[in-house]
């Protein structure tokens, strides 16, 4: 009985991290650019029921529905560890409703944001659909097998679930098609002209940042897997998923001439260097991985903040077919995720240090 309870606790802990991260993303997307706050002359209910037909579009409705669908699913999966399925679905939908109303209330003080009751409706419907989806997912045999596979494949103990959440954060930051492959400097229309007319332009610093970025995720994976040789397959799979995600999102969102800008010379060289360094790190003892990850985090932050001339996320908007605010938020969130990942990795290393040292002692 105790192992089953422990496994359930591990699963719910990862879900809580994912839920917390997703709520933060919704809050950011709802309240950015966090500027121009001023009191509204009308009450919240007056603003909420005001006529919005001229400003609200079908795209807004679909985007709101899609944004809250994962939230409803994560809420229901978390609540499902404590409540029966139908009750967890109801509570998840109510929690999403309250979050949506809180965001709408705060948006009332942002003149750049529009408040509408239809936002609350589409958000709540998305959360309801997500919670219903969780009712179908939770009892599935493949879901139980995947969860058990995760528990058996990765280590147990301090920080493991937080580390897995960091892996997912890293992958989210890399999918953005207006960033080079594993890069952190947004592409611009000028970059497309440079690629077309002056191929000799090359930045070794950008390649170094890509190599550091890849080495960081490789070192993180080595502290998570029970068997380190599984890291190589996992890393190649993650890179394949990122490359496929970039290509698909670029094909859907970017103009035709910008389709492959994300795969430039700096990214290719950085990938090769990062894979070489990651392969060499397999011979390091696990405690040395802590120092390597710490040094690489510092180097990556120094390159990103002090050396590379990082363009603003808004500068990449001319690459897109669409110019909705949702894409600007996506660009900003990608930049924030790339910036905080090394810092969160350092927190993870400090948290998981004892576990990593103990694993090394057992392996001897």
N, C-alpha and C positions, 0 to 999 in steps of 0.2 A: 504493500500500500504506500509506503513512504517513497519509493522511487517514482511511482506514478504522480504523486503530489509534487515531487521535486521537478519532474519533467514539465508538469503543467505550470509551475511557477516560472521556470526558465522561459517557456513559450510566452507567457503573459508579460514578462519583463521586456523582452524584445518588442512586443506589440506596444507597450507603453512608451518606449523610446520613439518608435515610429509615429505614434499618435501625437506625442508632444511636439515632434519636429513638424508634423503636418499642420497642427494648429498654429504654430509660429509662422509657417508659410502662408496660411490663409490670412492671418492677422497682417502680415507684411503686404500681401497683395491687396488687401482691403483698405489699408490706411496709407500706403505710399502715395505721395512723396513725403509725408509727415511734415508738411510745411503749410503756412498760411492759416493756422488754426484761428477761428474767430467764433464768437457766440452767434447762434441762429436766432432771428427774431421770432420764428414760429416754434411751436411745440413739436415734440417728436412725432406724435400721432398726426398732426397736421401735415408735416413733411412726408410722413410715411404714406399717407393716402392721397397725396397730390398727384395730379395727372402727369403721366410720364410717356405718353404715346409718341411724342415727337423725339424723345431722346433714347428710348429703349428699343433695342433691335433683337432680332431672332438670334444673332450671334451672341449677344449678352446672355440671353436665356440659356442657350446650350452651354456656354462657358461656365455659368454659375451652376448649372446642373452637374456638369462633369467635375467641377472643382469640389463639390460637396459629396459626390458619390464615394470616393475613397475614405473621406472622413466618416461617413455613416458606416462603412464596412469596418474600419478600424475601431470605432467606438463599440459597435456590436460585438466584435471579436473579443475586445477587452472585457466588456460587461458580461459576455457569455461565460467567463470563468467564475462568475459569482451568481448569475441569475439564469433563469430558464430562458429558452430561445425567444419566445414572444415578448417577454418582459424586457429582455436586452434590446430587442428591436425597437420597442416603444421608447425606452429610455435613451437609446442612441439617437433616435429622431428628435426627441425633445431637447437633448443636449445640443444637437446641431442647430435646432431652431433658436435656442437661446443665444448661441454663439453668433448666428447670423443677425439676430436683432441687436446684439451688442455692437457688432461691426457697423450696422446701419446707423445706430445711434451715434457712434463716434464719427462716422462719415458726415453726419449733419453739421459738424464743426469744421469740415474741410470744404471750402467753396469749390475746389477742383473735382470733387466727387459728387455723384448724384445719388440720392436716397429714394428708394421706391419699394412699395410693398411687394411688387412682383419679384424683386430680388430675394426677399425672404421666402416667397412661395417656391421659386425655382431651386433655391438652396435647400429648402426642406425636402422637396421632392427628390433631389439628388441624394440627400442623406438617407431618406426612406428606401430608395432603390438600393443604395449601398448596404443598408442593414438587412434588407431582404436577401441580397446576394450573399451576405455572410451566413444567413440561415441555411443556404444551400451548400456553401463551401465547407462549413465547420464539420458536418457529419460525414463528408466524403472520405472514402478509404485512402485516396491519393493524398489528401491533405494531411491525414494522420501519418502516412508513410513519409511524406516530405518533412514533416516536423521531426519525426523520429530520426530520419537521415541527418537532419541538421544537428541534432543533439549528439549523434554518434560521430559525426565527421569533425566537429569543432570541440575545442577544449571546454571544460566546465570551470566555473569559479569567477573570481573578481574581474569585472569589466568585459567579459566575453560578449555579452549581448550589446553592450555599449559599442564595442569594436565592430560588431556586425552592422549596427546602425550607422556607424561612420563609413563603412564600405558602401552602403546604399546612398549616403549623402554624397560621397565621392562620385559615384556613378551618375547621380542626378546632375551634378555640376558639369560633367563631361558631355552630356547629350546635346547641349546647346550648339546648333550648327553655325552660329556666328562667332564661335571660338575655335581656334585651330585645335587639332587633335591633341588633347591633354595640355593645351596651352592656356594662358590666362589673360592674353591681350586681345581685345575684341577686334575683329576684322572690320574694315570700312570700305567704302566704295573706292577710295584711293588705293587701298591694298589690292583691289582687283585690277586697277590700271597698272600698278607696279608689277604684278604677276604677269600681266599681258605684254608689257612693253619694256620692262627692265628686270629680266630674270636674274641678273647678277646680284640684286639686293638680297642680303642674307644677314641674319643676326645669330651669332653664336650664343648670345645670352638667352635668346628665346629657346634655342635647342637645349641649353643647360636647364632652363626652367621645366621643360617637358621631361627631361631625364630625371630631375629631382621629383617631379610629380609622380612619375611611374615608379620610381624607387620607393617613395613613401607608401604607396598602396601595396607594393610587394613586401615591404618590411612589416606592414600591419598584418597582412595575411599570414605571414610566418609566425606571428605571435598568437594567431587564432586557431590554425589547423592543428589537429593532433599529430598528423604525419606531414612533415614539411615538404615531401616530394609532391603532395597534392597541390601545393601552391602554384607550381608551374602551369598545370592544366587549368586551374581556376583563374589565373591571371590572363592566360591566352583566351579563355572563354569570355572574361570580362571585357577585354580589349575588342574582341569580335562583336560583342553586344553593343559596346560604345560606338564602334565604327558603323555598324548597321543602323543604330539609332540616329547617329549624325546624318547618315546618307538619307534615311527616310524623312527626317524632319527638314533637312535641307531641300529635298525634292518637293515637299509639301509647302514649306514656308518661304524659301529663298527664291530670288530671281534666277533665271536660267544661267546667267553668266557667273553667278556666285555659287553654283552648285557644289563645286569641289575645292573652293578656297580653303576649307578647313584642313585639307591634306596637302600642306605645303612642305618645302624643303626642310625648314627648321623642325617641323613636327616629325618628319621621317628620321632625320638624324638623331633627334632627341629620343625617339622610340628605340632606335637601335642601341644608343648609349644606355638608356634606362634598362632595357632588357639585359644588356651585358652586366651592368652593375648589380641588378637584382639576382642574376645567376651567380655572380661571385659572392653575394651575401649569403647564399645557402650554406657556405662553409663556415659562417660565423657561429659561435656558440650563442644560444638564445639570450643570455644576459648582454652580449655585445650588440644584439639587435636594438636594445634600448638606446645605447649611445649613438648607433648609426642613425636610428630614426630621429633622435633629438637633433643631431647635427644636420641631417637632411632637411628637417623642418625649418631650422634657422636659415639654412642656405636658400631654401625656396622662398621664404618670406622676404629675405634680403633682396633676392632677384625680383620678386613681384613688386615690392614696395619701393626699393631704392635704386634699381638698375633699369628695369624695363619701363618704357614710356607707355603705360597702360592707358588706352583710350576709354572714355566713358561708355557705359553700355548703350546709352542713347545714340551714340555715333554709329552703331551698327544697324540702326533701324532702316537705313536706306537700302540694305541688302534684302529686306523682306518684301514679299508681295503685299502683306497686310501691315497696317500701322495702328492696330488697336493697342490700347494701354496694357492689355494682358501680355503682349509680347515684350513691352518695356519692363514690366514687372518680372517676366521670365528671365530677361537679361540681367537685371539687377540681382535677382535671387541666385542666379548662377555665379555671379561675381562674389557675392557674399559667401556662398557655400565654398567656393574655391579659397577664399581668404580665411575662413574660420576653420577649415578642415585641418590644417597643420596645428593650429592652436588646440583644437579638441583632441587631436592625436597626442599631443604632449600631456594633456590631462589624462587621457586613457593610459598612457605609458606609466605615469606616476601611480595611477590606481591599480594597474595590473602587474606592477613590478614584482611583488611577492609571488604571485601565481607563476609568472614566467621563470623566476629563479627556482621555484620548487619543481617545475617541469624539467628544467635542466638537471637538477639534482637526481630526479627519478630516472632520467635517461642514461645517466652515467653507470 
